[in-house]
């Protein structure tokens, strides 16, 4: 089966080159480094040859950021070279910003084409490899096995949809998953799926997203301090349609409180103008906020037009609605990560559809941190109670989240060390 897959990828290779060039034309690829994905790389390697190289791959921002605390831990020890690969432009920028001038090299992951992979492994010679989330590339795994390089899948996640696809080629799946030395699963469902494929050494000690990672933006905290005077709540990671629920909730709160500010943080920034139109239709005073700006006057609604600012607002919004949870057509790929808000002591509200984060929400629900709401009236009633309690920080929530995160962190460090000493 692997030979058939290899032939198919070779046949597709010329078309994939054209696709990457098209993406470059539309600014979806790095204009200078796009060739790292599709051509042999002959650049000089900048690494300390006396240290082992640990290769970590995460496709996009969410996956790779999860592992930043672990990378930072080993960088402080100064005994490991890190090679980080990602696939998206935004994740590349994030890695370069986080680890600028440190002992880390970022590359775009070459396509899953045999000769590209052989060249890549020959040049970098990793001592150990960590793939994150659902990154499973057959040609990579075949070559890694032939070189006997230790590899693990961290925060492993297999959805029902992926499981059904792998079941079609079960013998191939069993062979592919056997390459991994061990797995750290993100949820119990993945553990059951991996067992069906006879995977070995499956460890389940929690989702890596629980590991604390708070990169403080001092300027933002200073500029947002004026929010302390108001009753502030937040609708985060909202998708098209959920701005209506949020604004309806705001209008009901406005009738009961004089000093309400609603913060809207869309998942996709290209939805900003649509959200602004909804606010305008209700004559709401709105500020489209960009990172580093001050809050001007007293807006009724703040629409966040910057990535990476959620945590700064969560510190002032102890009632948070997490989006992508009320849209029925997305129910099979629903929910957004509530962990950051929970870690900062927020009370979490969500809709009916949370398929991607069921295990996490189950944990939070058990600790009275998250609550399901049916509609804007339901959300209003809950936030109204929160406002009357003055939105005080719930220290028990913070302690629980930090304790769980630190436990997962310690076990992840131990598992990473095992890869380097194999």
C-alpha positions in Angstrom: 0.0 0.0 0.0 2.8 2.4 0.8 4.3 1.9 -2.7 0.9 2.8 -4.3 0.8 5.9 -2.1 4.3 6.8 -3.1 3.5 6.5 -6.8 0.4 8.6 -6.4 2.3 11.4 -4.6 5.0 11.3 -7.4 2.3 11.6 -10.1 0.7 14.5 -8.2 4.1 16.3 -7.5 4.1 18.6 -10.7 0.5 19.7 -9.9 1.4 20.4 -6.3 4.2 22.6 -7.5 1.8 24.6 -9.6 -0.6 24.8 -6.6 2.1 26.2 -4.4 2.9 28.8 -7.0 -0.7 29.8 -7.2 -0.9 30.1 -3.4 2.3 32.3 -3.6 0.6 34.5 -6.2 -2.4 35.0 -3.8 0.0 35.8 -0.8 -0.8 32.5 0.9 2.8 31.3 0.8 6.0 33.0 1.9 7.4 34.8 -1.3 11.0 33.9 -0.4 10.7 30.6 1.3 7.9 28.8 -0.5 10.5 26.6 -2.2 11.2 24.8 1.1 7.9 22.9 0.5 8.5 21.7 -3.0 12.3 21.7 -3.9 15.5 20.1 -2.5 16.9 22.4 0.1 20.7 22.9 -0.1 21.0 25.8 2.4 23.7 25.6 5.1 22.5 24.4 8.4 22.9 26.6 11.5 23.0 24.3 14.4 25.3 23.2 17.2 26.6 19.8 16.1 27.5 18.9 19.7 23.8 19.0 20.6 21.0 16.6 19.6 18.4 17.9 17.3 14.7 17.5 18.2 12.4 18.0 15.3 8.9 19.2 16.2 6.1 19.5 13.6 2.7 21.2 13.9 0.7 22.2 10.9 -0.6 25.5 12.0 -0.8 28.1 14.8 -3.0 26.2 17.2 -0.9 23.0 17.1 2.5 24.5 17.3 1.7 27.1 20.0 0.5 24.3 22.3 4.1 23.0 22.4 5.8 26.4 23.1 6.1 25.9 26.9 7.9 22.6 26.4 10.3 24.1 23.8 11.0 27.0 26.2 11.8 24.5 29.0 14.5 22.7 26.9 15.9 26.0 25.5 16.6 27.1 29.1 18.5 23.8 29.6 20.6 24.6 26.5 21.2 21.0 25.6 19.0 20.6 22.5 18.8 22.1 19.0 15.2 22.6 17.9 14.0 22.2 14.3 10.4 23.4 14.0 8.4 22.8 10.9 4.9 24.1 10.1 2.8 24.4 7.0 1.1 27.7 7.2 2.3 31.3 6.8 0.8 32.5 10.0 2.4 29.7 12.1 5.8 30.4 10.5 5.5 34.1 11.6 4.5 33.1 15.1 7.5 30.7 15.5 9.9 33.3 14.2 8.5 36.0 16.6 8.5 33.7 19.6 12.0 32.2 19.1 13.9 35.0 17.4 17.6 34.9 18.0 17.4 31.7 20.0 18.6 28.2 19.3 15.6 27.3 17.1 15.4 26.9 13.3 12.1 27.1 11.5 11.4 25.5 8.1 8.3 24.8 6.1 7.5 21.1 5.9 8.4 19.7 2.5 5.7 17.8 0.7 5.2 14.1 1.5 7.3 13.1 -1.5 10.0 10.5 -1.0 13.0 12.2 -2.5 12.2 15.5 -0.6 11.9 13.6 2.6 15.2 11.6 2.2 17.0 14.9 1.5 15.4 16.6 4.5 16.2 13.8 7.0 19.8 13.4 5.6 20.5 17.1 6.2 18.9 17.6 9.6 19.6 14.1 11.2 17.1 14.5 14.1 17.7 12.5 17.2 14.0 12.5 18.0 10.8 13.6 16.3 7.5 14.9 17.6 4.4 15.3 15.4 1.5 17.2 16.9 -2.2 16.7 16.8 -3.3 14.8 13.6 -0.2 15.1 11.5 0.2 11.6 9.9 2.2 11.5 6.6 2.8 8.0 5.3 6.0 8.7 3.3 7.5 10.5 6.2 6.7 7.7 8.6 8.1 5.1 6.2 11.4 6.9 5.9 11.6 7.6 9.6 11.1 3.9 10.3 13.9 2.9 7.8 16.3 5.3 9.7 15.1 4.0 13.1 14.5 7.5 14.4 12.4 7.6 17.6 9.1 9.4 16.9 5.9 10.1 18.9 2.6 11.7 18.2 1.8 14.3 20.9 -1.7 15.6 21.6 -2.8 13.0 19.1 -6.3 13.6 17.9 -8.4 11.4 15.5 -11.9 12.5 14.7 -14.7 10.1 13.9 -14.5 11.3 10.3 -10.8 10.5 10.1 -11.3 7.2 11.9 -13.9 6.1 9.3 -11.5 6.9 6.5 -8.6 5.0 8.1 -10.9 2.0 8.6 -11.3 1.7 4.8 -7.6 0.9 4.6 -7.2 -0.7 8.1 -4.2 -2.8 7.3 -2.4 0.2 6.0 -3.5 2.2 9.0 -2.1 -0.5 11.4 1.2 -0.4 9.6 1.4 3.4 9.6 0.5 3.8 13.3 3.0 1.1 14.3 5.9 3.5 13.3 5.2 5.7 16.3 7.1 4.7 19.5 4.3 6.1 21.7 1.3 8.4 21.7 0.1 11.2 24.0 -3.6 11.4 23.2 -5.6 14.6 23.5 -8.9 12.8 24.3 -10.3 9.4 25.2 -12.0 8.9 21.9 -8.6 9.0 20.1 -7.3 6.4 22.6 -10.1 4.0 21.6 -9.5 4.6 17.9 -5.8 4.0 18.2 -6.4 0.8 20.0 -8.5 -0.4 17.1 -5.4 0.2 14.9 -3.3 -1.8 17.3 -1.2 1.2 18.3 1.3 0.7 21.1 2.1 2.7 24.2 -0.9 5.0 24.3 -0.6 7.6 27.2 -3.6 9.6 28.3 -2.8 12.3 30.8 -4.7 15.2 29.3 -4.8 17.7 26.4 -1.6 19.6 26.0 -3.6 22.8 25.5 -4.1 22.8 29.3 -0.4 23.6 29.8 -0.1 27.2 31.0 1.4 29.7 28.5 0.8 33.3 29.0 2.8 35.7 26.9 2.1 39.1 28.5 1.6 42.1 26.3 2.3 45.0 28.6 1.1 47.7 26.3 -2.3 46.0 25.8 -2.7 45.6 29.6 -2.0 49.3 30.1 -4.3 50.4 27.4 -7.2 48.2 28.5 -7.0 49.1 32.2 -10.0 51.5 31.8 -12.2 48.4 31.4 -12.0 47.8 35.1 -14.7 50.4 35.6 -17.3 48.6 33.5 -19.4 45.5 33.4 -17.6 43.7 30.6 -18.3 40.4 28.9 -16.8 38.8 25.9 -18.0 36.7 22.9 -14.8 35.0 21.6 -14.0 33.0 18.5 -17.4 33.8 17.1 -18.4 32.7 13.6 -20.8 34.4 11.2 -24.3 34.4 12.7 -23.1 34.4 16.3 -22.6 38.2 16.3 -26.4 38.4 16.2 -26.8 36.3 19.4 -24.1 38.4 21.0 -25.6 41.8 20.1 -29.1 40.6 21.2 -27.6 39.6 24.6 -25.9 43.1 24.8 -29.2 44.9 24.1 -30.9 43.0 27.0 -28.0 43.6 29.4 -28.1 47.3 28.4 -31.7 47.6 29.7 -30.6 46.3 33.1 -27.1 47.9 33.5 -25.8 51.4 32.6 -22.2 50.5 32.2 -22.1 47.4 29.9 -19.3 46.8 27.3 -19.5 43.8 25.0 -16.3 42.6 23.5 -16.6 40.7 20.2 -13.6 38.7 19.0 -14.3 37.0 15.6 -12.5 33.8 14.7 -11.8 35.3 11.2 -11.0 38.9 10.9 -12.6 39.2 7.5 -15.9 39.1 9.3 -15.2 42.4 11.1 -17.2 44.7 8.7 -20.3 42.4 8.9 -20.2 42.6 12.7 -19.8 46.3 12.5 -22.9 46.6 10.3 -25.0 44.6 12.8 -23.8 47.0 15.6 -24.6 50.0 13.4 -28.1 48.8 12.6 -28.8 48.9 16.4 -27.2 52.4 16.8 -24.5 51.0 19.1 -21.4 53.0 19.7 -18.6 50.8 18.4 -14.8 50.7 18.4 -12.9 48.5 16.1 -9.9 47.9 18.3 -6.4 47.1 17.0 -3.6 45.7 19.3 -1.8 48.6 21.1 -4.7 51.0 20.9 -6.4 52.7 23.9 -10.1 52.3 24.6 -11.6 55.6 23.3 -14.3 57.1 25.4 -16.9 54.5 26.4 -17.9 52.3 23.5 -20.8 50.0 23.9 -19.2 47.3 21.7 -15.5 46.6 21.1 -14.7 44.6 18.0 -11.2 43.1 18.2 -9.4 43.4 14.9 -6.1 41.7 16.0 -4.8 38.2 16.5 -3.5 37.1 19.9 -5.4 39.6 22.0 -8.0 37.3 23.6 -6.2 36.8 26.9 -5.8 40.5 27.4 -9.5 40.9 27.3 -10.3 37.8 29.3 -8.6 39.4 32.3 -11.4 42.0 32.3 -14.3 39.8 31.0 -15.1 37.1 33.6 -18.1 36.0 31.6 -17.1 34.6 28.2 -19.2 33.0 25.4 -17.1 30.7 23.2 -18.3 30.6 19.6 -18.6 28.1 16.8 -21.0 26.4 19.2 -24.5 27.5 18.1 -24.3 26.9 14.3 -26.0 23.6 13.4 -24.4 23.3 9.9 -21.0 23.2 11.7 -22.1 20.6 14.3 -19.6 17.9 13.0 -16.7 20.3 13.3 -17.8 22.6 16.1 -16.5 24.3 19.2 -13.5 26.4 19.9 -10.9 26.1 22.6 -12.2 27.4 26.0 -9.0 26.7 28.0 -7.4 30.1 28.0 -10.6 31.8 29.3 -11.0 29.1 32.0 -7.4 29.5 33.1 -7.9 33.2 33.7 -10.9 32.5 36.0 -13.6 33.1 33.5 -17.1 31.5 33.6 -17.5 29.9 30.2 -20.8 29.7 28.2 -21.2 27.8 24.9 -23.9 26.5 22.7 -25.1 22.9 21.9 -22.4 22.1 19.3 -18.9 21.4 20.7 -17.8 18.2 18.9 -14.1 19.2 18.7 -13.8 19.9 22.4 -16.2 17.5 24.1 -13.6 16.1 26.5 -12.4 19.5 27.6 -15.9 20.8 28.1 -16.8 17.7 30.1 -13.9 18.4 32.5 -14.8 22.1 32.8 -18.5 21.3 33.3 -17.6 18.9 36.1 -15.9 21.8 37.9 -18.7 24.3 37.3 -16.5 26.3 35.0 -18.5 25.9 31.7 -22.3 26.0 31.1 -24.4 25.3 28.0 -26.8 28.0 26.9 -29.8 27.7 24.4 -30.1 31.2 23.1 -29.5 34.9 23.7 -32.1 35.1 26.4 -30.4 32.2 28.3 -27.0 33.9 27.9 -28.4 37.2 29.1 -29.9 35.6 32.3 -26.6 34.0 33.2 -24.4 37.1 32.6 -26.9 39.2 34.5 -26.3 37.1 37.6 -22.5 37.3 37.0 -22.7 41.1 36.8 -24.6 41.3 40.1 -21.8 39.3 41.7 -19.5 41.9 40.2 -17.7 39.4 38.1 -15.2 38.6 40.8 -12.3 36.3 39.8 -13.0 32.7 40.9 -9.7 31.6 42.4 -10.8 28.0 42.6 -11.2 27.9 38.8 -7.7 29.3 38.4 -6.1 26.9 40.9 -7.7 23.9 39.3 -6.7 24.9 35.8 -3.1 25.7 36.8 -2.8 22.4 38.8 -4.0 20.3 35.9 -1.9 22.2 33.4 1.3 21.9 35.5 0.7 18.1 35.9 0.4 17.6 32.1 3.4 19.8 31.6 5.7 17.7 33.8 4.6 14.5 32.2 5.1 16.0 28.7 8.6 17.0 29.6 9.3 13.5 30.8 7.9 12.0 27.6 10.0 14.4 25.5 13.2 13.4 27.3 12.5 9.7 26.6 12.6 10.5 22.9 16.0 12.1 23.2 17.6 9.2 25.1 16.3 6.3 23.0 
